[in-house]
Amino acid sequence: MTTALDSLKQSLVQLRLNEAAGIVDGLLLTAEKQQWSYRAFTQHLLDHECQRRDAKQLAKRYKAAELPEIKTLAEFNPEESATLSRKQLAQLQELIWLEQAYHILLLGPPGTGKTHLALGLGIEALNKGFKVSFVTMDTLIQLLKTQEISRQAQFKMKRTLDSDLIILDDLMFMAMDRNEANLFFQFINRVYGQSSLIITSNKGPADWGELLGDAAITTAILDRIIHKSEIIHCDGDSHRMKHRKTIFGEA
């Protein structure tokens, strides 16, 4: 025989309030013991549903972002490498630039915190409800070259293009041929005005032409990236060398 509680659970499930359905019996006991009002009970029930939905959506965004590791802005020390004050870092953390589809270019030699800063900003965006994608330059080129023949590449490219923020790591790490440069231009053209980019590179824009191998394509790419962007230089010694671990103890 279906009880009133069973009927309530079924109704919650039918309304797709599955998280609420999972706790309603225990919550009713608590409400009775603590003498909650009907309004207080309803609020607790709906708060739980909303919190669980938010947690699941956050986990889903993190999984889709494919971040290589979790590095937060709290762990980033701008004094070590970036020409960036703590006040400017706090401004970046507010993500107003993301809402306005600005780009962030992080330039400097390897090991100076470019990727750490990019990941930290990406995590801030994920936590505030934005969709983020992380992709290295070599992976992006491979996806662009195979999306016509690979369903997996099509899916990943669609997810990347649907993102609010795309973190493009190691731009211009290696030279491209003319076809690759043209595919990259098409990608930049599609995200222009639609998504924000965080680009890390050990080469400045002045050197991109040599690696792209086509002056016209280089100019078109730079025009779309630099139009609304902030350039941050990361200098200093490599963090990896400075904080490297050793199998030997101190001498």
BELDA-V518318 format. One record per backbone hydrogen bond with DSSP energy under -0.5 kcal/mol. CO is the residue of the C=O (numbers start at 1). NH is the residue of the N-H. E is the energy in kcal/mol with one decimal. If there is no record, write none. Layout:
[[CO/NH/E] [CO/NH/E]]
This chain:
[[1/3/-0.5] [3/7/-2.3] [4/8/-2.1] [5/9/-2.5] [6/10/-2.5] [7/11/-2.1] [8/12/-2.2] [9/13/-2.5] [10/14/-2.6] [11/15/-1.7] [12/17/-3.5] [13/16/-1.8] [16/18/-0.6] [17/21/-2.1] [18/22/-1.5] [19/23/-0.6] [20/23/-1.0] [20/24/-1.3] [23/27/-2.7] [24/28/-2.0] [25/29/-1.5] [26/30/-2.0] [27/31/-2.8] [28/32/-2.2] [29/33/-2.4] [30/34/-2.7] [31/35/-0.6] [31/36/-2.3] [37/41/-2.4] [38/42/-2.5] [39/43/-2.4] [40/44/-2.5] [41/45/-2.3] [42/46/-2.5] [43/47/-2.7] [44/48/-2.0] [45/49/-1.7] [46/50/-2.5] [47/51/-2.7] [48/52/-2.4] [49/53/-2.2] [50/54/-2.6] [51/55/-2.3] [52/56/-2.1] [53/57/-2.5] [54/58/-2.4] [55/59/-2.3] [56/60/-2.1] [57/61/-2.3] [58/62/-2.4] [59/63/-2.2] [60/64/-2.2] [61/65/-1.8] [62/66/-1.0] [62/67/-0.6] [63/66/-0.6] [65/134/-2.2] [69/71/-0.7] [72/75/-0.8] [73/76/-1.1] [76/78/-0.7] [77/80/-1.6] [77/81/-0.5] [78/81/-0.7] [81/235/-2.9] [82/84/-2.1] [85/89/-2.4] [86/90/-2.2] [87/91/-1.8] [88/92/-2.4] [89/93/-2.1] [90/94/-0.9] [91/94/-0.6] [91/95/-0.5] [91/96/-0.6] [92/95/-1.4] [95/99/-1.7] [96/100/-1.3] [97/102/-3.1] [98/101/-1.5] [103/230/-2.2] [104/106/-0.6] [104/199/-2.8] [105/107/-0.7] [105/232/-3.4] [106/201/-2.2] [107/234/-3.8] [109/112/-1.0] [111/239/-4.7] [113/117/-2.4] [114/118/-2.3] [115/119/-3.0] [116/120/-2.6] [117/121/-2.2] [118/122/-2.1] [119/123/-2.5] [120/124/-2.0] [121/125/-2.2] [122/126/-2.4] [123/127/-2.5] [124/128/-1.1] [125/130/-2.6] [126/129/-1.6] [131/164/-1.7] [131/165/-2.1] [133/167/-3.4] [135/169/-2.0] [136/140/-2.5] [137/141/-2.4] [138/142/-1.9] [139/143/-2.5] [140/144/-2.7] [141/145/-2.0] [142/146/-1.3] [143/147/-1.4] [146/149/-1.5] [146/150/-1.9] [150/154/-2.2] [151/155/-2.5] [152/156/-2.4] [153/157/-2.5] [154/158/-2.4] [155/159/-2.3] [156/160/-2.1] [157/161/-2.8] [158/162/-1.6] [160/163/-1.4] [164/196/-2.7] [165/133/-2.2] [165/167/-0.5] [166/168/-0.7] [166/198/-2.4] [167/135/-2.7] [167/169/-0.7] [168/200/-2.2] [169/137/-2.4] [170/173/-1.4] [177/181/-2.5] [178/182/-2.1] [179/183/-2.2] [180/184/-2.4] [181/185/-2.1] [182/186/-2.1] [183/187/-1.9] [184/188/-2.6] [185/189/-2.6] [186/190/-1.7] [187/191/-1.8] [188/192/-1.2] [191/194/-2.3] [191/195/-2.3] [196/166/-2.7] [197/104/-2.8] [197/199/-0.5] [198/168/-3.0] [199/106/-3.5] [200/171/-3.0] [201/108/-1.8] [204/207/-2.3] [205/208/-1.1] [205/209/-0.5] [207/211/-1.0] [208/212/-2.7] [209/213/-2.4] [211/176/-2.8] [214/218/-2.5] [215/219/-2.4] [216/220/-2.1] [217/221/-2.5] [218/222/-2.8] [219/223/-2.3] [220/224/-1.4] [221/225/-2.1] [222/226/-3.0] [223/227/-0.9] [226/229/-0.7] [228/103/-2.4] [230/105/-3.0] [230/232/-0.5] [232/107/-2.6] [232/234/-0.5] [233/83/-2.3] [233/235/-0.6] [238/242/-2.3] [239/243/-2.7] [241/244/-0.9]]
